[in-house]
Amino acid sequence: MKNNIHILVTFDISHEDEQKILETSDRIKLTILPVKTPQEIPGSRWEDVNILYTWDVLPDPEKVPNLQWIQFKSAGIDRFLNHPLIRDSKVVATSMSGVITSQMAEYVVMAILAFGQKLPI
């Protein structure tokens, strides 16, 4: 039997998103713990985490010996670039940069048109 992939999410997600993640593979173990700091998560919960999906909750590297990937929920992760987990070459860190670029462009065009027609935005 193949090893499970433990994903820890540190914010609330919808039931639909939870189901989409779980339907990806029967190997996925999903834990959702909405917290603001890594200290709110017991040490034993961190030990088998392979993927961390978070806004900004980053534990010390020694707490997550099996961590391979951090997916940030935001586009801008510059403030985390010096965190030891991000600097660790064994951990891949990705952000949401570029995910909603077309929606932002549409909003800008809509706002320009609304401004030109003196509509309240």
C-alpha atoms as a printed R data frame, in Angstrom:
    type eleno elety resid chain resno       x      y       z
1   ATOM     1    CA   MET     A     1   0.000  0.000   0.000
2   ATOM     2    CA   LYS     A     2   1.257  3.461  -0.873
3   ATOM     3    CA   ASN     A     3   1.883  6.046   1.811
4   ATOM     4    CA   ASN     A     4  -0.752  8.608   2.605
5   ATOM     5    CA   ILE     A     5  -0.290 12.260   1.718
6   ATOM     6    CA   HIS     A     6  -1.133 14.374   4.736
7   ATOM     7    CA   ILE     A     7  -2.379 17.869   3.871
8   ATOM     8    CA   LEU     A     8  -2.791 20.387   6.680
9   ATOM     9    CA   VAL     A     9  -4.959 23.443   5.962
10  ATOM    10    CA   THR     A    10  -4.680 26.275   8.503
11  ATOM    11    CA   PHE     A    11  -7.835 28.206   7.537
12  ATOM    12    CA   ASP     A    12 -11.496 27.390   6.923
13  ATOM    13    CA   ILE     A    13 -12.345 25.979   3.515
14  ATOM    14    CA   SER     A    14 -15.753 25.223   2.062
15  ATOM    15    CA   HIS     A    15 -17.186 21.731   2.103
16  ATOM    16    CA   GLU     A    16 -17.009 21.739  -1.696
17  ATOM    17    CA   ASP     A    17 -13.287 22.551  -1.667
18  ATOM    18    CA   GLU     A    18 -12.706 19.903   0.976
19  ATOM    19    CA   GLN     A    19 -14.436 17.320  -1.229
20  ATOM    20    CA   LYS     A    20 -12.423 18.382  -4.298
21  ATOM    21    CA   ILE     A    21  -9.189 17.842  -2.391
22  ATOM    22    CA   LEU     A    22 -10.282 14.464  -1.052
23  ATOM    23    CA   GLU     A    23 -11.509 13.278  -4.466
24  ATOM    24    CA   THR     A    24  -8.060 13.896  -5.948
25  ATOM    25    CA   SER     A    25  -6.667 10.695  -4.436
26  ATOM    26    CA   ASP     A    26  -7.651  8.034  -1.936
27  ATOM    27    CA   ARG     A    27  -4.188  8.487  -0.396
28  ATOM    28    CA   ILE     A    28  -5.007 11.970   0.915
29  ATOM    29    CA   LYS     A    29  -5.419 12.553   4.616
30  ATOM    30    CA   LEU     A    30  -6.835 16.054   5.078
31  ATOM    31    CA   THR     A    31  -6.688 17.991   8.329
32  ATOM    32    CA   ILE     A    32  -8.328 21.412   8.598
33  ATOM    33    CA   LEU     A    33  -7.286 23.441  11.639
34  ATOM    34    CA   PRO     A    34  -8.189 27.140  11.372
35  ATOM    35    CA   VAL     A    35  -5.493 28.843  13.452
36  ATOM    36    CA   LYS     A    36  -3.568 32.120  13.522
37  ATOM    37    CA   THR     A    37  -0.213 30.844  14.836
38  ATOM    38    CA   PRO     A    38   1.752 27.590  14.539
39  ATOM    39    CA   GLN     A    39   1.784 27.295  18.334
40  ATOM    40    CA   GLU     A    40  -1.978 26.620  18.277
41  ATOM    41    CA   ILE     A    41  -1.322 23.293  16.549
42  ATOM    42    CA   PRO     A    42  -0.058 20.465  18.787
43  ATOM    43    CA   GLY     A    43   3.442 19.239  17.919
44  ATOM    44    CA   SER     A    44   2.219 15.734  17.124
45  ATOM    45    CA   ARG     A    45  -0.102 17.125  14.407
46  ATOM    46    CA   TRP     A    46   2.853 18.589  12.506
47  ATOM    47    CA   GLU     A    47   4.985 15.439  12.395
48  ATOM    48    CA   ASP     A    48   3.427 13.652   9.408
49  ATOM    49    CA   VAL     A    49   2.371 16.732   7.385
50  ATOM    50    CA   ASN     A    50   3.572 16.542   3.767
51  ATOM    51    CA   ILE     A    51   1.706 19.561   2.371
52  ATOM    52    CA   LEU     A    52   0.843 22.772   4.213
53  ATOM    53    CA   TYR     A    53  -1.878 25.013   2.758
54  ATOM    54    CA   THR     A    54  -1.805 28.292   4.667
55  ATOM    55    CA   TRP     A    55  -2.119 32.064   4.654
56  ATOM    56    CA   ASP     A    56   0.805 32.644   6.994
57  ATOM    57    CA   VAL     A    57   1.135 29.885   9.599
58  ATOM    58    CA   LEU     A    58   4.684 28.550   9.364
59  ATOM    59    CA   PRO     A    59   6.161 26.256  12.026
60  ATOM    60    CA   ASP     A    60   9.821 25.802  12.849
61  ATOM    61    CA   PRO     A    61  11.465 23.341  10.434
62  ATOM    62    CA   GLU     A    62  12.189 20.746  13.117
63  ATOM    63    CA   LYS     A    63   8.439 20.396  13.802
64  ATOM    64    CA   VAL     A    64   7.707 19.289  10.204
65  ATOM    65    CA   PRO     A    65  10.284 16.654   9.245
66  ATOM    66    CA   ASN     A    66   8.114 15.312   6.400
67  ATOM    67    CA   LEU     A    67   7.016 18.633   4.898
68  ATOM    68    CA   GLN     A    68   7.618 18.799   1.155
69  ATOM    69    CA   TRP     A    69   5.371 21.614  -0.084
70  ATOM    70    CA   ILE     A    70   3.879 24.846   1.238
71  ATOM    71    CA   GLN     A    71   1.012 26.309  -0.791
72  ATOM    72    CA   PHE     A    72   0.245 29.857   0.290
73  ATOM    73    CA   LYS     A    73  -3.313 31.148  -0.043
74  ATOM    74    CA   SER     A    74  -1.994 34.585  -1.063
75  ATOM    75    CA   ALA     A    75   0.040 35.893  -3.982
76  ATOM    76    CA   GLY     A    76   2.547 37.959  -2.037
77  ATOM    77    CA   ILE     A    77   4.910 35.851   0.027
78  ATOM    78    CA   ASP     A    78   7.907 38.207   0.117
79  ATOM    79    CA   ARG     A    79   7.664 38.562   3.900
80  ATOM    80    CA   PHE     A    80   8.297 34.816   4.272
81  ATOM    81    CA   LEU     A    81  11.343 34.517   2.019
82  ATOM    82    CA   ASN     A    82  13.770 34.498   4.955
83  ATOM    83    CA   HIS     A    83  11.795 31.950   6.979
84  ATOM    84    CA   PRO     A    84  13.875 28.783   7.501
85  ATOM    85    CA   LEU     A    85  11.194 26.606   5.875
86  ATOM    86    CA   ILE     A    86  11.232 28.666   2.685
87  ATOM    87    CA   ARG     A    87  15.018 28.706   2.595
88  ATOM    88    CA   ASP     A    88  15.108 24.902   2.985
89  ATOM    89    CA   SER     A    89  15.839 23.437  -0.441
90  ATOM    90    CA   LYS     A    90  13.782 20.320   0.393
91  ATOM    91    CA   VAL     A    91  10.558 22.323   0.743
92  ATOM    92    CA   VAL     A    92   8.801 23.768  -2.310
93  ATOM    93    CA   ALA     A    93   6.861 26.984  -1.658
94  ATOM    94    CA   THR     A    94   4.205 28.196  -4.096
95  ATOM    95    CA   SER     A    95   1.789 31.107  -4.025
96  ATOM    96    CA   MET     A    96  -1.452 32.116  -5.707
97  ATOM    97    CA   SER     A    97   0.369 34.640  -7.879
98  ATOM    98    CA   GLY     A    98  -1.234 34.837 -11.311
99  ATOM    99    CA   VAL     A    99  -4.342 32.873 -10.369
100 ATOM   100    CA   ILE     A   100  -6.828 35.731 -10.740
101 ATOM   101    CA   THR     A   101  -5.065 38.003 -13.212
102 ATOM   102    CA   SER     A   102  -7.855 37.889 -15.800
103 ATOM   103    CA   GLN     A   103 -10.473 38.716 -13.152
104 ATOM   104    CA   MET     A   104  -8.382 41.684 -11.980
105 ATOM   105    CA   ALA     A   105  -8.050 42.937 -15.550
106 ATOM   106    CA   GLU     A   106 -11.821 42.656 -16.045
107 ATOM   107    CA   TYR     A   107 -12.413 44.585 -12.824
108 ATOM   108    CA   VAL     A   108 -10.057 47.381 -13.908
109 ATOM   109    CA   VAL     A   109 -11.795 47.722 -17.290
110 ATOM   110    CA   MET     A   110 -15.213 47.717 -15.564
111 ATOM   111    CA   ALA     A   111 -14.043 50.361 -13.080
112 ATOM   112    CA   ILE     A   112 -12.725 52.570 -15.903
113 ATOM   113    CA   LEU     A   113 -16.037 52.306 -17.747
114 ATOM   114    CA   ALA     A   114 -17.996 52.994 -14.565
115 ATOM   115    CA   PHE     A   115 -15.805 55.998 -13.768
116 ATOM   116    CA   GLY     A   116 -16.246 57.329 -17.313
117 ATOM   117    CA   GLN     A   117 -20.015 57.056 -16.964
118 ATOM   118    CA   LYS     A   118 -19.903 58.579 -13.451
119 ATOM   119    CA   LEU     A   119 -21.387 55.443 -11.877
120 ATOM   120    CA   PRO     A   120 -20.793 54.868  -8.181
121 ATOM   121    CA   ILE     A   121 -18.258 52.108  -7.641
